[in-house]
Amino acid sequence: MENNVLTFNLENKYLADALAFLGYRYYKYSTKMDNRIKTIYTFKRTPEFMAAFNGILELKKTNGQFYVE
């Protein structure tokens, strides 16, 4: 049986933890990229998750100290 779960990957720990606070569980793994170890946070990509992700980005854009597009 083939597992076709779409995922969404993040490298930002603070953003991953904010989404986890909202109830979206992540899986964490390390990978070697550009001769260094990076931690990747993986979420199940659902319409509800994407709405929460976009909502956090909008909150950062309107109320955050630093925002880079």
FENQUI-V264158 format. One line per field, one symbol per residue. burial: b if it has 9 or more other ideal C-beta (glycine too) atoms within 8 Angstrom, else e. A space follows every 10 residues. Layout:
BEGIN
burial->???
END
This chain:
BEGIN
burial->eeeeeeebeb eeeebbebbb eeebebebee eeeeeeebbb bbbbeeeebb ebbeebeebb eeeeeeeee
END
